[in-house]
Amino acid sequence: MSSGVAFLFPGQGSYLPGVFAGLGADADRISDRVAEIDAVAAEYQLKPVQPLLFSPDAPALGQLLESDHERLDVAILATSVALAALLESRYGLTPDHVLGHSLGEFGALAVAGVFTPADAARAVCERHATLRKAPPPVGGMLAVGTDPARAKELIASAGAATTAVSAHNATKQSVVSGAGAELEKVRQAAREVGIRTSRLSVPGPFHTPQLAEASALYATTMRTVRMSAPRERFFYSHGLGRFLTAADDVVELMVADMTRPVRFHEAVHALHAEGVTTFVECGALDVLTRIVSTSLPSAVTAAPLRESTVTSDLSDRLRPVLHSAVADAAPVAETAAAATVADADILETVRAVCAEILEYPPEVITDDADFQADLGVDSLAMTELLERALRTYDLSDMFHVANAGNYDTVAELATLVTGLVRDGAAPASERR
């Protein structure tokens, strides 16, 4: 089955002061989610992040990096989790897969069901605690306009012994982490051969072997954070090079990710191979979607919160994405319906759902009853029928696919559901 939409969760630096300030009623929809995260922040003696996200007078990125970078990280998490919830509840946009970049993996894991938003915040705060106990050397991260192999050559030529490649973002974009003096040497070596560099706005070096001591401590403290099994084939791990499964140890994954490079470039291409053609950035900026556009020029991308303070409605920014998702979904839904005969049990269940919602006697809901001509079903009732039928078989996450299909009769709707159950590789009796 094609699966066309991936949500991307950015890491350090993805912050815009008062990012939700101009969203009007939409801001009210997500305030509870932010409050849940703020309750955890208070447990760790951090100031609330709500003012950073909802006040137009919130401090700038540089100020927070200097004086309150732990609170900044929690604000970035809250932005991502709240936006993902808003996109689904308000705009009907649901991801088929999620991918996190560095700090962004905590938000992606929350959407994947591994963490609650509160426990994702708790995991971030525990990470801060370990970094205070075993701090990395004073330094930072440098974006380098080349591939990892060439970046390693620059590190060697600069004699930067403790500097390491910490991310591969695009074909010609890597990131290196190290001490400040060594990064300057790498920058100079790159300039001499015409390779552009840019210092990143982060509080220190990350994804480097120099965090080994902190990662060992984190392996212990992370065991205190509650976790659940992830949704299957949903969270793509750049570190594992595959989708996270229930058999994987999330603690081991997050600990290992502290000291190994972020393989974002490889992960994006893996998702594209899975059928993803649309990438939505769940963050305040458009850092990741710009990278995706460089790697996959044909991909549809959106960063709906970018400069969001000028609009109270994100519909215009999401229109290309929603159009693409429906275009990808329609052939899938139509194929499922065309290639499948309705399962007898599913047909009976769909008839029962229709009778209950429409308040008709069961004998009126015949297999060939037309929803509009015979049953007088309007668009709102049709949406309710579809949602209930899908929920009966644990297919609620397929609403955007099913909603793009063609079905005029009870039997055709049952045929569509049968196809989705079949493509989900589970017997109908096991999906009730």
C-alpha positions as CSV (number, residue, x, y, z in Angstrom):
1,M,0.0,0.0,0.0
2,S,1.3,3.4,-0.9
3,S,1.9,5.7,2.1
4,G,2.5,9.3,1.1
5,V,2.9,11.6,4.0
6,A,5.7,11.9,6.5
7,F,5.9,14.4,9.4
8,L,9.4,15.7,10.1
9,F,10.4,16.8,13.6
10,P,13.4,19.2,13.8
11,G,16.0,19.5,16.5
12,Q,18.0,22.2,18.3
13,G,17.5,25.7,17.0
14,S,14.1,25.3,15.5
15,Y,12.5,28.1,17.4
16,L,10.4,31.1,16.5
17,P,9.4,33.5,19.4
18,G,5.6,33.4,19.9
19,V,5.2,30.9,17.1
20,F,1.5,30.2,18.1
21,A,0.7,33.8,18.9
22,G,-1.2,34.6,15.7
23,L,-3.2,31.3,15.4
24,G,-6.3,32.6,17.1
25,A,-8.8,29.8,17.9
26,D,-6.3,27.2,16.7
27,A,-4.0,28.3,19.5
28,D,-6.7,27.4,22.0
29,R,-6.9,23.9,20.5
30,I,-3.3,23.1,21.5
31,S,-2.9,25.0,24.8
32,D,-3.8,21.9,26.8
33,R,-1.0,19.9,25.1
34,V,1.5,22.6,26.0
35,A,0.2,22.8,29.5
36,E,0.8,19.0,29.9
37,I,4.4,19.5,28.9
38,D,4.8,22.6,31.2
39,A,3.7,20.5,34.1
40,V,6.7,18.2,33.6
41,A,9.0,21.2,33.0
42,A,8.0,22.5,36.5
43,E,9.0,19.1,38.0
44,Y,12.6,19.9,36.7
45,Q,12.5,23.5,37.9
46,L,12.2,24.9,34.5
47,K,10.1,28.0,33.7
48,P,7.0,27.3,31.6
49,V,7.4,27.2,27.8
50,Q,3.9,28.5,27.2
51,P,5.0,32.2,27.1
52,L,7.7,31.3,24.6
53,L,5.2,29.9,22.2
54,F,2.1,32.1,22.7
55,S,3.5,35.5,23.4
56,P,4.7,37.8,20.6
57,D,7.2,39.3,23.0
58,A,8.9,36.0,23.7
59,P,12.7,36.1,23.9
60,A,14.8,35.4,20.8
61,L,16.7,32.3,20.1
62,G,20.1,33.8,20.9
63,Q,18.9,34.9,24.3
64,L,17.6,31.5,25.2
65,L,20.8,29.8,24.0
66,E,22.8,32.0,26.3
67,S,20.6,31.8,29.4
68,D,18.0,29.0,29.2
69,H,18.8,26.4,26.6
70,E,17.1,23.6,28.5
71,R,13.8,25.4,28.5
72,L,14.4,26.1,24.8
73,D,14.7,22.4,24.0
74,V,11.4,21.7,25.8
75,A,9.8,24.6,23.9
76,I,10.9,23.0,20.6
77,L,9.4,19.7,21.7
78,A,6.1,21.3,22.7
79,T,6.0,23.1,19.3
80,S,6.3,19.9,17.4
81,V,3.9,17.8,19.4
82,A,1.3,20.6,19.5
83,L,1.5,21.2,15.8
84,A,1.2,17.5,14.9
85,A,-1.9,17.4,17.0
86,L,-3.3,20.5,15.4
87,L,-2.7,19.2,11.9
88,E,-4.6,16.1,12.6
89,S,-7.5,17.5,14.7
90,R,-8.1,20.7,12.8
91,Y,-6.9,20.0,9.2
92,G,-7.4,16.2,8.9
93,L,-3.7,15.7,8.0
94,T,-2.4,12.4,9.4
95,P,1.1,11.1,8.8
96,D,1.9,7.7,7.4
97,H,5.3,7.9,8.9
98,V,7.4,10.1,11.2
99,L,11.1,11.0,11.3
100,G,12.9,13.0,13.9
101,H,16.2,14.9,13.5
102,S,18.3,14.9,16.7
103,L,16.2,16.4,19.5
104,G,13.2,16.0,17.2
105,E,13.2,12.3,17.7
106,F,11.5,12.8,21.1
107,G,8.5,14.5,19.4
108,A,8.4,11.9,16.7
109,L,8.3,9.1,19.3
110,A,5.4,10.9,21.1
111,V,3.4,10.9,17.9
112,A,4.3,7.3,17.3
113,G,2.8,6.4,20.7
114,V,6.0,5.5,22.5
115,F,5.8,8.5,24.8
116,T,2.9,10.6,26.0
117,P,3.7,14.3,25.4
118,A,4.5,14.6,29.2
119,D,6.8,11.6,29.1
120,A,8.6,12.9,26.0
121,A,9.2,16.1,28.0
122,R,10.5,14.0,30.9
123,A,12.9,12.1,28.6
124,V,14.2,15.5,27.3
125,C,14.7,16.8,30.8
126,E,16.5,13.6,31.9
127,R,18.8,14.1,29.0
128,H,19.6,17.6,30.2
129,A,20.3,16.2,33.7
130,T,22.9,13.7,32.4
131,L,24.6,16.4,30.3
132,R,24.9,18.5,33.4
133,K,26.5,15.6,35.3
134,A,28.8,14.7,32.4
135,P,29.0,17.9,30.2
136,P,30.5,17.8,26.7
137,P,33.6,20.0,26.0
138,V,32.8,23.6,25.2
139,G,32.2,23.8,21.5
140,G,29.5,23.6,18.9
141,M,28.5,22.3,15.5
142,L,29.5,23.4,12.0
143,A,27.5,22.8,8.8
144,V,29.8,21.9,5.9
145,G,28.8,21.9,2.3
146,T,30.0,18.5,1.4
147,D,29.4,14.8,2.0
148,P,30.6,13.0,5.1
149,A,33.7,11.4,3.5
150,R,35.0,14.8,2.4
151,A,34.1,16.3,5.7
152,K,36.2,13.6,7.4
153,E,39.1,14.6,5.1
154,L,38.7,18.2,6.2
155,I,38.8,17.2,9.8
156,A,42.0,15.2,9.3
157,S,43.7,18.0,7.3
158,A,42.8,20.5,10.0
159,G,44.3,18.2,12.7
160,A,41.0,18.4,14.6
161,A,41.5,15.1,16.5
162,T,38.4,15.3,18.7
163,T,36.0,16.6,16.0
164,A,33.7,14.2,14.3
165,V,31.0,14.1,11.6
166,S,27.7,14.4,13.5
167,A,25.1,14.5,10.7
168,H,24.5,13.8,7.1
169,N,21.6,16.0,6.0
170,A,21.8,16.1,2.2
171,T,24.1,15.0,-0.6
172,K,26.3,18.0,-0.1
173,Q,25.6,18.9,3.5
174,S,27.2,17.4,6.5
175,V,27.6,18.6,10.1
176,V,30.7,18.3,12.3
177,S,30.8,18.6,16.1
178,G,33.8,19.6,18.2
179,A,35.6,22.1,20.4
180,G,35.4,25.7,19.3
181,A,39.1,26.0,18.3
182,E,39.0,22.8,16.3
183,L,35.8,23.9,14.5
184,E,37.6,27.1,13.5
185,K,40.4,25.0,12.0
186,V,37.9,22.9,10.0
187,R,36.2,26.1,8.8
188,Q,39.5,27.5,7.6
189,A,40.4,24.2,5.8
190,A,37.1,24.2,4.1
191,R,37.4,27.8,3.0
192,E,40.8,27.1,1.4
193,V,39.2,24.5,-0.9
194,G,36.1,26.5,-1.6
195,I,33.6,24.6,0.6
196,R,31.1,26.7,2.4
197,T,30.5,26.4,6.2
198,S,28.0,27.8,8.7
199,R,28.1,27.7,12.5
200,L,24.9,26.3,13.9
201,S,22.9,27.9,16.7
202,V,23.2,25.1,19.3
203,P,24.5,25.1,22.9
204,G,27.3,22.6,22.3
205,P,28.6,19.6,20.3
206,F,26.1,16.8,19.9
207,H,26.1,13.3,18.3
208,T,29.8,12.8,19.0
209,P,31.7,10.1,20.8
210,Q,32.7,12.8,23.3
211,L,29.2,12.3,24.8
212,A,30.0,8.7,25.8
213,E,30.0,9.4,29.5
214,A,26.7,11.3,29.4
215,S,25.1,8.6,27.3
216,A,26.1,5.9,29.8
217,L,24.3,7.9,32.5
218,Y,21.3,8.4,30.3
219,A,21.0,4.7,29.8
220,T,20.1,4.5,33.5
221,T,17.9,7.5,33.9
222,M,15.9,6.8,30.8
223,R,14.7,3.5,32.3
224,T,12.6,5.6,34.7
225,V,10.5,7.1,31.9
226,R,7.3,5.3,30.8
227,M,7.2,4.0,27.3
228,S,4.8,2.0,25.1
229,A,5.3,-0.1,21.9
230,P,5.4,2.1,18.8
231,R,3.0,1.9,15.9
232,E,4.2,-0.6,13.4
233,R,6.1,0.8,10.4
234,F,5.5,4.3,11.6
235,F,8.6,5.7,13.3
236,Y,11.6,5.6,11.0
237,S,14.9,5.5,12.9
238,H,17.9,7.0,11.2
239,G,20.1,5.2,13.7
240,L,18.7,1.8,13.0
241,G,18.2,2.4,9.3
242,R,14.7,1.0,9.5
243,F,11.3,1.3,11.2
244,L,11.2,0.9,14.9
245,T,9.4,-2.2,16.1
246,A,8.0,-3.4,19.4
247,A,11.0,-5.7,19.8
248,D,13.4,-2.8,19.8
249,D,14.8,-1.2,23.0
250,V,14.0,2.5,22.8
251,V,16.4,3.3,25.6
252,E,19.3,1.7,23.7
253,L,18.3,3.6,20.6
254,M,18.2,7.0,22.2
255,V,21.4,6.4,24.1
256,A,23.2,5.3,21.0
257,D,21.9,8.3,19.1
258,M,23.7,10.6,21.5
259,T,27.1,9.5,20.2
260,R,26.4,8.6,16.5
261,P,25.7,10.8,13.5
262,V,22.2,11.7,12.4
263,R,21.7,10.0,9.1
264,F,18.8,12.2,7.9
265,H,19.7,12.0,4.2
266,E,19.6,8.3,4.2
267,A,16.3,8.3,6.2
268,V,14.6,10.7,3.8
269,H,15.5,8.5,0.8
270,A,14.3,5.4,2.7
271,L,10.9,7.0,3.3
272,H,10.8,8.1,-0.3
273,A,11.4,4.4,-1.3
274,E,8.4,3.5,0.9
275,G,6.2,5.8,-1.2
276,V,6.4,9.0,0.7
277,T,6.1,12.0,-1.6
278,T,4.9,14.6,0.9
279,F,7.0,15.9,3.8
280,V,5.5,18.2,6.5
281,E,7.7,19.9,9.1
282,C,6.3,19.9,12.6
283,G,8.4,22.7,13.9
284,A,8.7,26.5,13.9
285,L,10.9,26.9,10.9
286,D,11.5,25.2,7.5
287,V,15.0,23.8,8.1
288,L,14.2,20.1,7.3
289,T,11.8,20.7,4.4
290,R,14.4,22.9,2.7
291,I,16.9,20.0,3.0
292,V,14.3,17.6,1.6
293,S,13.6,19.9,-1.4
294,T,17.3,19.8,-2.1
295,S,17.5,16.0,-1.9
296,L,14.1,15.3,-3.6
297,P,13.2,18.1,-5.9
298,S,9.9,16.5,-6.9
299,A,8.7,16.1,-3.3
300,V,5.8,18.2,-1.9
301,T,6.9,20.0,1.3
302,A,5.3,22.3,3.8
303,A,6.4,24.1,6.9
304,P,3.0,25.5,8.1
305,L,4.3,27.4,11.1
306,R,7.0,29.4,9.2
307,E,6.1,33.0,9.9
308,S,2.8,31.8,11.3
309,T,2.2,34.9,13.3
310,V,0.8,36.7,10.2
311,T,-2.1,34.3,9.8
312,S,-4.8,32.7,12.0
313,D,-5.5,29.9,9.5
314,L,-2.9,27.4,8.1
315,S,-5.2,26.2,5.3
316,D,-3.5,28.1,2.5
317,R,-0.1,26.8,3.5
318,L,-1.3,23.2,3.7
319,R,-3.3,23.2,0.5
320,P,-0.5,21.7,-1.7
321,V,0.1,19.1,0.9
322,L,-3.6,18.1,1.4
323,H,-4.0,18.0,-2.4
324,S,-1.0,15.8,-2.8
325,A,-2.1,13.4,0.0
326,V,-5.6,13.0,-1.5
327,A,-4.1,12.5,-5.0
328,D,-1.8,9.8,-3.6
329,A,-4.6,8.2,-1.6
330,A,-7.3,8.1,-4.3
331,P,-5.7,5.4,-6.5
332,V,-5.0,3.3,-3.4
333,A,-8.6,3.5,-2.2
334,E,-10.0,2.9,-5.7
335,T,-7.7,0.0,-6.3
336,A,-8.6,-1.6,-3.0
337,A,-12.3,-1.3,-3.9
338,A,-11.9,-2.5,-7.5
339,A,-9.8,-5.5,-6.7
340,T,-11.8,-6.9,-3.8
341,V,-15.1,-8.5,-3.1
342,A,-16.7,-7.5,0.2
343,D,-16.1,-9.9,3.1
344,A,-19.5,-11.2,4.3
345,D,-18.8,-10.4,7.9
346,I,-17.6,-6.9,7.1
347,L,-20.6,-6.3,4.9
348,E,-22.9,-7.2,7.8
349,T,-21.0,-5.0,10.2
350,V,-21.2,-2.0,7.8
351,R,-24.9,-2.6,7.4
352,A,-25.3,-2.6,11.2
353,V,-23.2,0.7,11.5
354,C,-25.4,2.3,8.8
355,A,-28.6,1.2,10.6
356,E,-27.4,2.5,13.9
357,I,-26.1,5.9,12.7
358,L,-29.0,6.6,10.2
359,E,-31.6,5.2,12.6
360,Y,-33.1,3.0,9.9
361,P,-34.5,-0.5,10.4
362,P,-31.9,-3.1,9.4
363,E,-34.0,-4.4,6.5
364,V,-33.9,-1.0,4.9
365,I,-30.1,-1.1,4.6
366,T,-29.8,-3.4,1.7
367,D,-26.5,-4.2,0.0
368,D,-27.3,-2.1,-3.1
369,A,-28.9,0.9,-1.2
370,D,-27.5,4.1,-2.5
371,F,-26.3,6.4,0.2
372,Q,-27.7,9.6,-1.4
373,A,-30.6,8.4,-3.5
374,D,-32.1,5.8,-1.2
375,L,-30.9,6.7,2.3
376,G,-30.6,10.5,2.0
377,V,-27.1,10.6,3.5
378,D,-25.4,14.0,3.4
379,S,-21.7,14.7,3.6
380,L,-21.6,15.0,7.4
381,A,-23.4,11.7,7.9
382,M,-21.2,10.0,5.3
383,T,-18.1,11.1,7.2
384,E,-19.5,9.7,10.4
385,L,-20.4,6.4,8.7
386,L,-16.9,6.1,7.3
387,E,-15.2,7.0,10.5
388,R,-17.3,4.4,12.5
389,A,-16.7,1.7,9.9
390,L,-13.0,2.2,9.9
391,R,-12.7,2.5,13.7
392,T,-14.5,-0.9,14.0
393,Y,-11.5,-2.5,12.2
394,D,-8.8,-0.4,13.8
395,L,-8.4,1.5,10.5
396,S,-8.9,5.1,11.8
397,D,-5.5,6.1,10.6
398,M,-6.6,5.2,7.0
399,F,-9.4,7.8,6.9
400,H,-7.6,10.1,4.4
401,V,-7.1,7.1,2.1
402,A,-10.7,5.8,2.4
403,N,-12.2,9.3,2.1
404,A,-10.6,9.6,-1.4
405,G,-12.3,6.5,-2.7
406,N,-15.5,6.1,-4.7
407,Y,-18.4,4.3,-3.0
408,D,-22.1,5.0,-3.5
409,T,-23.7,2.0,-1.9
410,V,-23.4,0.0,1.3
411,A,-21.8,-2.9,-0.5
412,E,-19.2,-0.6,-2.1
413,L,-18.3,0.8,1.3
414,A,-17.9,-2.7,2.7
415,T,-15.8,-3.6,-0.3
416,L,-13.5,-0.6,0.3
417,V,-13.1,-1.6,4.0
418,T,-12.4,-5.2,3.0
419,G,-9.6,-4.0,0.8
420,L,-8.1,-1.9,3.5
421,V,-8.2,-4.8,6.0
422,R,-6.6,-7.1,3.4
423,D,-3.9,-4.6,2.6
424,G,-3.3,-4.2,6.3
425,A,-2.2,-7.9,6.3
426,A,-4.6,-8.8,9.1
427,P,-7.7,-11.0,9.0
428,A,-10.9,-9.1,9.5
429,S,-11.7,-11.1,12.7
430,E,-8.4,-9.9,14.2
431,R,-9.0,-6.2,13.5
432,R,-12.3,-5.9,15.5
